[in-house]
Amino acid sequence: MSDLNLFLANMYRQLRFLVFCFLCIFFWCDPAQALSLREGKHEGFTRFVLDIPRGGTLVSKEQKPSLKTLTLILQGKICADLRAHPKVNSKVIRSWRVEGRPQRQCRVRFFLHKDLRLKRAFILANPSRLVVDLSEKQLQLLKKQSPQVMTISVEPWQAEPPIKPTTYLFHPFLLEKPFRPTIVIDAGHGGHDPGSISCQGHYEKTVTLKASQVIAAELKKAGRYHVVLTRHRDVFVPKRQRFAIAREARADFLISIHADNHPSKKLRGLTIYTLSAKASDKEAARLSKQENKSEFLEDLDFTANTTRDVSNVLIDIAQRSSKNTALMLAKNFHGCLSEKKVGKIMTLRSADLAVLKAPDTPSILVELGYLSNVKDEKLVRSVSYQKKLAQSLINALDRYFKKV
């Protein structure tokens, strides 16, 4: 009888273990969900929408080395769902491949049937869906430009806010606020345009690129702003193309980063510029002449049916609105820099600077310091100084968007 009791006890323990394993598998497994893909042509772009029942997050996006390949960094259960559905019946997407990454992230490569340029990508909720817009029209325009210009339009972006209306001309004070305002950081000069040369032989184009990358990284870390860079490497970007990048990103602000030079080696300090037809002083007039040498601003064509006179009036009104908005940010930024005592801060200045003339994007130009001064030259190349500038800029942006 004792042997029978021992046998039954062992069987009970084994059965209990099997039930426990079954419950673990039932509750802990992560079954992939069926995905629904739909697509359609819109004016100027093709959109495909991927329903993601269990949700997910878009971390970043890029399109390289080929325009037939689109790469998204995603996070969440969407990774398992995509991995379980490698085949797709689509006129746009040939296939996709999912690669694992840390922190429940994955890299998804979408292979397209033909060359299409990424216009935007974002995730919407209720119900959760991934939306990707691909443009053939913009691709044709880019093919007419030099290869150098074409490469700068492809950058990794963060998950971006909902699409803003494309028809407004003025800065959208009264429009519904996006989840995260878009800030375009513009590294001055580049490529065959070196800008100023420092007392130690460093090019302004290199200094501004590195500073812009640090500032952009700090803005992204804050998590409150969608950040776009006009260039990621040493390439020349015309002013018109910088405006186009800001406009395509529906930028709330364009912040152009530069470093000054002066015959007097003693002059130093950071200066913030806003747009003005008349320079605020002789130094502003000198800078305007110097910075505008790289190229002339081309006419901005709003619509094919609008007369030149009407276009000029619209541009003038839009610039006036953008100027006022930019001045608000410039004052906030100047105040935050002074509070934090970030180096020597010069007074606010205004000048007729070409890079600030985007009519529908409020823009400011920041001269980090004077490369002709030994102390400033060392300071503007310092990462710690660049991070302090970035923190002051974040504070200034926070103050502005709290008011609007």
N, C-alpha and C positions, 0 to 999 in steps of 0.2 A: 504493500500500500504506500509505503514511504517512497519507493521508486516511482510509482505512478504520480504522486503529488509533485515530486521533483521534476518529472517530465512535463506535467501540465504547467508548472511555474515557469519553466524555460520557454515553453510554447507561448505563454502569455507575454513574457518579456519580448520575445521576438516579434510577436504580432503588434505589440505596442510600439516597437521601434519602426516597423513598417508603416503603421498608421501615421507616426510622427513624420517620416520621410515623405509620405504622400501629401500631408498637409503643407510641408515646407515647399514642395514643388508646386502645389496648387496656388499657394498664396504669394510665393516669392518669384515665381518665373515671370518673365517679361515678354508675353506674346506680342509679336508684331501686329500692328493694325493695318487693315486694307487702306490703300491710298487712292485718292481720286485726283486725276490730272485733267485739267481743261485749259484750252488756249483759244486765243482769238486775236484778230488784227484790229488795231485801233489807228487813228490818224497819226502817222509818223512812227509807230512802234508796234511790236508784237508782244502780247502779254501771255504768260502762262501762270496758272494758279494751281498750287498743289495743296489739297486739303490735308491737314495734319491733326487728326482727332485728339491726339494726346499732347499737342502743343510742342513748343520748342523756342529757342532763342537764336537769332542771327547775330553772330559775334563779329564777323568781318566778311568782305568779299573782294575779289580781284579777278582780273581777266588777263592772263598771260600764260605761256608766251604766244599763244595763238588766239585769234578771235573766234575760233571754233571750239574753244574750251572756256568754261566759266567755273570758277572755284568759289565755294561758299564754306565758311567755317560755322558750323551749327552746334548747338548744345541742347541736350535733353533727349527725350524718348524718340524724337524725330529721327535720330541717328539709327536706332534699331529698326524703325519702320522702313527707312530708305534702304538699309542693308538687306532687308528681307524681300525687297522688290527691285532686283537689278535690271529687269526688263521693262520697257515702257513703249506704248503705242502712241507716238507723237510725230507731228510734222516738223516740230522745232528741235526736240531733243532726240538724239540718236540712242544714247544710253547714259548711265551715270555710274560712278564708282565711289564707294565709301571707304575712307581710311580712318582708323581709330586715332584719337588724341587723348591726352590726360584731361581730368576734370569733366568727364562725361561729354567731351566734345568730339566732333568728327569733322574731317575735311571731305567735302563732297565735290567731285569733279563732274560737271555736266558736259557731255560731248554733243555739240550741236551739228545739225545737218549742213549748215553753211555759215559763213562769216557774219556774225551779228555782234554789235557792240552793246555792252551792258549799259543801260540807261539808269536803272535803279532796282533795288531789291529790298524787300522789307517783309515783316511778319505782322499780320493782323489777327486780332482776337475775336472771339464770340461770333462765329466759330473760328478756330485757329486755322490759318492758311498762310502759306508762303507765296508771295507775289513777286514775280520777276518780269521786268520790262526790258526788251531787247530792241535796239534801233538799227535799221538798215539805212535810213536817211542820213543820220549823223556819220555813219561809217563812210558813206560816199563823200561827204564833205571833208572828212579827215584824210581820205585817200588823195585829195587834191592838194593837201598841205605836205610839208616836208616830213620825212620819217621822224625827225627829232621832235616835232610838235606832236605827232601822233602818239608817241610813247608816254607823254606826260598825262594824258587823259585817263590812263589806266592806273588806279591806285587802290590799295586796300582801304575800304571804308568801314566804319562801324555800322551796326544796325541803325537804320536811319528813321526819322520820324515820318508820319503819314505824308502823302504828297500834298504840297501846297498848291493853291490855284496858280495856273500859268498865265492868267490874263491881267493880273494887277500890275500897275506901273509904279505905285507909291510903296514906301516901306509899310508892311502890313500891321499898323498899330491896332486896327480894329478887327483883324482876322482872328479866327480861333487859334489859340497858341498851340504849337506842336508839342509832342512829348519832350523833345529836346531841340533847342534852337541850334541852327547850323552856323558854324564859324569856319570861315576859310582863312587859312594862314598862308600868306604869300611870301616866299623867300625871294628877295630882290635879286635882280640881275641873273647871271647864269650863262653857261656855254661860252660863246665868243664875246659876251659882254661881262668882263670881270668886275666892273664897278670900281670902287676905290681900292688902292693898294696900301696896306698898313706900313708903319715905320719898320716893321720886322719882315716885310715882304709877303704878308698874308693877303689873299684876295677877299674882297667884300662878298663875292658870290659864295665863297666857301663858308665864311663866318655866318652869313644869313641863313644858309641852308641848314647848318648844324643847329643854330639857335631856333629856327622854325621847327625842326624835328623835336627838339627838347620841349618847346612850348606846346606843340601839338600833343605830345605824349602826356604832359601834365594835365592838359585839358581833358583828354580821354580818361585819365585816371579819376578825375573828379566825378565822372559818370553823369554829368548833367548836360553835356554838350556833344553834338555830332560834329566831328572835325574833318575837314578836307584840306589837303595840301595841294598847292598849285604845281609843285615839282618835288620829286623825291631824289633827284640826282642832279649832276652838273649838266644842265641842258638849258638852252635859251628858250624862253617862253614869251612871245609877244604880248603886249598889254592887252590887245583885243582877246587873245586866248585866255588870259587871266580872268577877264570879265566873263567870258563864256563859261569857264569852270564855275565861277561864283554863281552865275545865273542858273546853270544847269542844276547845281546843288541847292537852289532856292536859299541862298545864303542870307542869314540875318545880318551878318557883318563880314567884311573883308578887312583883314589886318595885314598890312604889308610891312615886312621886316627889312630894315636897311642898317647900314653903319656909315657914318659920315666921315668926311676928310676936310681938313682946313689948312691953309698956309701957316697959320699960327699953331705951333706945336703945343702951346700952353692951354688952348681951348679944349674943354672936356665937358661931358654930361649927356644925359639921355634927353631926347626931344620928341614930343608927340605933335604930329601935323594933321590938320584937317584941310579940306578943300576950300579955296577962296580965289576969286578972280584976281584979287589984288593981294600981294604978299604983305604979311603983317609987319615985316621989318626987312632990313637989308640982308640979314643972314638967311631969312626964308626965301628971298628973291634969288640969292646965290644958289641955294640948294635946288630950287625949282629949275633953274637953268641947267644945273649939273645933272639932275636926275632925268630930265626930259630929253637929254642928248641921245639916249639909247634908241628911241624911235618916236614918231609922231602919232598922236591919237587919231585913229580913223573915224569917219562918220559912223554913228550907230544907227542902223536901219531898223526901225520898229515894224513897219508894215509896208508892203509893196504899194498899197493904194493911198498912203498918206503923203500929202505934199511936203516938200522940204520945209516950208514955213511952219506948217502945223507940227511937223516932227521936231523942229527946233524949239517950239513953244512947249511941247510935251516933255522934251529932254530937260529944258530949263526948270519946269515945275517939279519934275521928278528929282532932279539934282538938288533943288532947294530943300525938298522934304528929306532926302537922304543926308544932306549936309547937316541939318538940324539934329537928326538922329545920331549921326557920327559924332557931333560935338558933345552930345550928352554922354556918350561912352568915353570920349577923350577926357572930359572933366572928371568922370568917375575914376578912370585909370590913373590920371595925374594925382588925384587925391589919395588913392590907395598906395601908389608908389611913395608919396610923401609920408604917409602914415607909417609905412614899413621901413622908411629910410633906406630905400634901395639905391645906393649910389647917389651921385649928384643929378638932380632933376632940373632941367631948364623949364622956362615958362612955356605954356601952350603956344603953338605957332600955326599959321595958316599960309598956304601957298597954292599956286596954280599947278598942281602936280598931276601928270597924266594918269598915273596909276590910281588916283582917287576919283576919277571921272566916270566910273560906272554909274549910270543914272539911277538904276533901281536897286543898288546895293550900297548901304551906308559903309563908308571906308575910312580908315585912319592909317597913317604911316608912322611907324616907330623907328626913329634913329637910335640904335642901341647905345651909341657913344661915338667918339672921334677916334678913328684908326690912326690918325696922325699923332695922337697923344699916347705916350708909352704906357701910362697907367690905365687909360681907357681901353687900349688895344688888348692888354692882358685881361681886363675885367670882362669885356664883351665876349671873349672866347672861353670864359669860365662857365662850366656847367652849373655850378651853385648859383651864380648870378642869373643865369638864364632861367633857372627854376624859381628864383625869387620873383623875377619879372612875370613868369607864368602864373604864380600864385596871386600876384597883384591884379593881373588881367582877369583871372577867375573871379576874384572879389568884385572887380568893376562890373563884369558881366552879370554877376548875381544881383548886384544893386540895380542895374538897369532893368533886368527882366522882372524884378519884384515890383517895379513901378508901373511897367506896362502890362 
